[in-house]
Amino acid sequence: MKESILFLFFYFLFSTGINAKIEEKKLKVILDEKTFTGVKYILIDEIEYISLNDVKKIYNAKVHWYPVSGRVVLNLNGKKVEFFIETKKILVNGIQRKLDKPIKLIGDRVYLPISFLEGQIWQKITAGRTSWNWSKETLTFTKRLLPAVIAKELPTKTTEISPISPVGVSSISLTTVETTLPITEKKKKDSLFIVIDPGHGGKDPGAVGRRGTKEKEINLLVAKELADILTENYGYEVILTRKDDYFLSLYERAKIANHNSADLFLSIHCNASSSRRLNGFEVYFLSEEASDSEAEAVALRENAVLALEDIPSWKQKEIEKLLRSMETNAFLNQSSELAGLLVKYTENKTDIHKLRVRQGSFTVLRGARMPAILVEVGYLTHHNEETKLRSNKYRQQITKCLAEGVYLYFQKNNKSRRVEAK
């Protein structure tokens, strides 16, 4: 019996894969606006984990470790959470739940996947919200949920580019945010105006990668970086449909472009697939029929957000009537031309191998009264592309190609009203 117990003890003690790639990094913790340093997190095969001992300190919890059974019990706010080493199983007040990644044991320390701290289970246990910003390596905890963020008016030019901070936005709110349409001052004479739409946001995370990368975050980073290049290097006027982590309906996004009489509408997204082999850079323009089955699947996924929109049935009918009446066909040729230029230029300037122009019935494009395209900058469900999209250097490479493609499109169509490119 003693030999069995010792076997189990040493099994759990050294069970985390010997061949697993482990990397330790510094972590900044913001607790109710107070910043703490000295905390670290680790990457196990590129998945972020945090020590349970650090979780105990951050949240002021009590932890009991039972090495023989491989069980750890955490008590916080009158709730009991039981973790089981090397499994995804947990018990919350005796009710079984499942994690997306297993609990790990390295040496004598137990590690939790950081993605668990962002989830609704932990949110209920802590009576607050935890946000993980991987680009800033910052973990933020606020004790009480803040109300949904209201979209604010944006300046004529978007010049400040910084990683997004989704702190304080409720991702489980089930009501549509009432937004104030971003409005610019009267257009400068002989200036071109572009609306960039970072897809998803707020309660709609979009696709989620293997490492927990949320599409809505990548979309916003790419959109801000692209806006910076278009304004600073080419002199275009640019507005974002959202500049933070809040929810916008598909109809509202196109409405912002129409309201500002934009010359161009670009919707930025990341792709996803049930197949982890699919990868590539794709640009879509509107069509009643998809160019192929994969394009149809992408359109269905992007349009699925309609289920989250709390729009009364009477208003929805009015919107559908309006969308059907819009002369979007007048811009299909221009949209197709722009899509082709972006793909061709990106192919020449990058080592991306799979670049495609496709057609699909995207609701967000349907309402635009100007040339409009939807760009899928990569597949978050593909391991290598998720890693690349988390890289500032790679995103900058993509945004430079998009910006130059837009410039070439305007030049080709005799819309050269611009300042000299820097």
N, C-alpha and C positions, 0 to 999 in steps of 0.2 A: 504493500500500500504506500509506504514511504517513498519507494522508488518511483511509483506512478506519479506521486505528487511532485517529486523533484523533476521528473521528466516534463510534466506540464509547465512547471515554473520556468525551466530553461527554454522550453519551446516558445513560450510567449515572450520571454526575455530577448530572444535572438531571432524571432520569427520574421520580422520585416525583411523582405527580399535582399539577400546579400548583394545581388547584382543590380539592385535599384540605384538609380542615379540620384544622389541627395546633395542639395545645395542650400547653404544657410545665408539668409539676407536680413538686413536691418528693417525694422518695422516701426512706423510712427503711429502712435495711438492718440486719438482725440476723444476725450471723455467729457461730454457736456462742455465743449469749447476749451477745455484744458488739455494741453499737449504733453504727452509723455514719450520719452525716448528710452533706449536701452532694451527694448523688447525685440525679439527676433522671430522670424518665421522661416520655414524650410520649404524647399521644392522637392517633392518626391516624384520622380518621373514627370516633372513640370507641373505637378498639381500642388497648390499652396496649402500648407498645413501650419497650425499654430499649437504650441504646447498647452496641454490642459492646465498645467500649473500657471501659465500666463493668463489663461481664460479665468481661472479662479481669482487672480489678483485684479484683473480688469473689471470683472462683474461682481466682485466681493461675494463669491460663492464658497460653499464648503464641498470638499472632495474627499472621497474615501476610495482607496485602491485595494482591490482584492486580487493579488497576483496569481494565486493558485487557480482560481476560476476564470481569470482573464476578464474580470468585470470591474468597471469603475462607476461609482455612484456620485452624482453631482446634485446638491441641494441648493435651490435658489428661489426666493420669493414663495416659499411654501410648496414648491414643485420638486418632484424627484425624477431625475433623468439617469437611466442606466445605460452605459455604453459597453460594448463587447468587442474586445480586441480582434483585429483582422476581419471584422464583419461589418456589414452595413446596418445591422439590426440595432435599434435602440428601444428602450421602454420609457414612456413619459407618463408618470403616475400609473404605471402598470399597463398602459396601452401601447401596443407595438407600433413602431413607425420605422421607416426605411430611409437611410441616407443615400445620397448619390455617389459617395465615395466611402471606402471603409476606414474605420479607426485604425491608427498605426501605433506600434510600440517600437521605439528605438532606444536601446540601452535600458534605462529605467524610467524613461519619459513616455507619456501617452500623448499622441497628437490627434487633433480634430481637423477635418477639412474646413478651411475658412468659408467655403460656400455654405456650410451648415449654419454659420452665424448670421448669414444674410437671409435665411429662410423664415417662413411664417412660424414654424414651430419654435425657433429660438426667440423670435419677436414676441410671441405670447408669453414665453417663460420669463423674459427680461422686462416685459412691460415697456419696451422701447424699440428703437430701430438701430440695427447695425449695418453699416455700409462699408464695402471693401473697394477701394480705388486702387487697382493693380498698377496703373500708370504712375501713381504717386507713392505707391507702397504704403498706403495709409488706411488704418482701420478706425472708423468713426462710430461712436455710440451716443445716441441721444435718448434720454430717459422717457420722453413722451413723444408720440406721433404728432407731427405738425400738420396743419391743414394743407390740402392740395395746392400746389403752386399755380398762380395765375400768370399766364403769358404776359410779358411786358412789351411795350413798344421798343423796337430796336433802332439804333442809330442808322443813318444813311450808309455809313461805311463800317464794316466789321473789321477792326484792326487788332483787337486784343485776342490772342490765341492762347488758351491755357487748357490743360486737361480738365475734363468735366468732373464735377463733384456732385454726385447724386444724393448727398446727405439731406435728410429732411423731407424728401418727397415720398408720399405714401404709395407704394406699389400695389396695395391691395384695395385702393379706393375704387368703387364701382360706379362713380359718377363722372360724366364728362366735364372737363374743366371749361368754364365759360371764359373764352379768350377775347382779348382786345387785339384786333388785327394790327400787326406791325405796319405802320404807315411811315413813309419817308416824306421829307419835304419835297417840294416841287422838283422834278428832275432837273439836273443841270443840263444846260443846252449842249447838244451833241454828245450826250453820254449814253452808254448802253446799260441796261438794268437787268440784273440776274437774281432770281430767287432760288436759293438752295434749300432743299428740304431734307433734314436728317430724319430718316424713317424711324417709326416706332417712338417709344418714350413713355415715361410714367408707368402706369399699370401694364403696359404692353412692352415687354423686354425684347421682343423679336426672337431671333434664333439665339441659342446658347451653346457655346463650344464645349469641348471636353474639359477644358481647364476652367470653365465657368465664365468665360468671356461673353458678355451680353452684347448683342447686336446694337442695341440702342446707344451704347456707350461708344462703340467704334464709329457708328454713323455720325455721331455728333463731333467726335474728334476729326474725322475726315472732312466734314462740312466746314468746320471752323478753319481748318488748315487751308482748305480750298478757297474759302472766302478771303482769307488773308492774302493769298497769292493774287487772286483776281483784282483785288482793290489796290494793293501796293505795287504790283508789277505791271498791271495792264490798265489801271485807272477806271475799271468798271464800278458801277454802283451795285452793291450786293446786300441782300437781306436774307436772314435765316428764318425759316418758319418757326423754329424753336431754338433757344440758346441755352436751354437747361433741360433737366429731366422731368418733363411733364407730358401729359397725354393730349394729342390733337387728333380730331377725326380726319379721315382721308379727304372729306369734302372741304374742311377748313383749310387744309394745306394748299389745295389748288385755288381756293378763294383768295388767299393772301396774294398769290401771284397775279390773279386777275385784278384784284383791288388796286395793286400798285402798277398795273399796265406793264408788266415785265416783258422783256424781249426774249427771255429764256427761262425755263423751269427745269431744274435738275433735282431728282430725288435720289438720295444716297442710301444704299442698303448693303447688307452682307447676306450671302446665300446660305442655304442649308439643304441637306439631303439625308435620306435614310441610309444611303450608301456613303461610307467614309472615303471612298475612292474618288468621288466626283470633286473636281476642283476647277478653277479658272476664273477669268474676268469676263463679265457679260454686260452688255448694254441693250436695254429694251426700249422699244417704242410702241405706241398704242396700236392695237389691232383687235377686231372683233373675234378673230380666230387666232389661236396660238400657232406659232411657226412649227412647233413639234410638241410631243408629250411632256418633255422636260420643262419647256417654257410654260406650258399650261399648268404644271404642278407648282412652278414658282409663282405664277399669278394667283393661284388659289391660296397659297400660303400667305402672300402679302395682303390679299384681300380679306383674309380670315379675321383681321382686326375689326371688321365691321360688327362682329358679334359683341365687342366690348363697348361699342358706341351707344350711349343711352339717348337715342334720338326718338322722339315720339313718332308713331306710325304715320300720322298726318304730315309731319315735317319730312319724314323719309320719302313719302310719295312726291312731295313738292321738289325735293332734291333730285330724285330719279327723273322727274319730268324735265327739270332744268338741264340735267346732264344729257338727256336724249336730244334736247333742242340745240345744244351747243354745236357750233360748226367746227368740231375738232378735226374733221377730215381735211380741212384746209391746211393743216400744219403737219400732216403725216409725212409728206415728202421731205420737208425741212428736218423733221425729227429723225427720219431714216438717214438722211445725209449726215447729220450731226453724230448719230450713233456710229456710223461707218468711220468717220474721221477720228473719233475718240479711240476706237478699237485699233485702227491702222497706226495711229501715232504711238499708242501705248505698246503695241507689238514691236515697233521699231526701236523704242527707247528702253525697254525692259527685257528681262529674261523670262517673262511669263509665256508659257507655251500654248495654253488653251484660252483663246480670246474669241468671243462670239458676239454677233449681232442677232438679236431675236425679237420676236413680236409676241405680245400678250395683252389680255384684256385687264389692265391694271386700273382700278378705280381711281387711284390718286392722279393718274395721267388724264383720265377721261374728262375732267372738268376744266383743264387748262386751255386758255384761249391764246396760246402761243406755242412755238416748238417746245416739246417736253419729252424728256427721256428719264428712264430709271436705270441707275448704275448699280450693279452687284459687284462690289470690289473684290470679293473672294468668298470662299466657303469656310464658315466657322466650324463646320463638321469635318473638315479635312485638317489633320494634325499640323502639317507644315504651314498651311495658309493661316490657321488660327494664330500660330506663333509669329508669323510675319506681320499680321495685322495688329498685333500688340506692340510692334516695333515702330518707333518714331521715324526711323530712317526709311523703312519700307513705305509707310503711309505718305511720307513726303515725296517719295518717288512717284507714287500713284497720283497724288494731287497735282504735282507739276505737269504730269502728262495730261490730266483732265483739263487743267487751265490752258495749256498750250493748244489742246484740241478745240476748246471753245474759241480761243483767239483765231485759229485757222478757219473755223466755221464762219465767224463774223467777217473775216477778210475775204473769204471766197464769195460771200453773199453781199459784197460791197457795203458792209456795215463796219467801216473802219474808223468810226468816230471813237477815238480813244486817245489817251496820252501815250507817249512813246514808252514801250516796254523797257523796264530797267534791266 
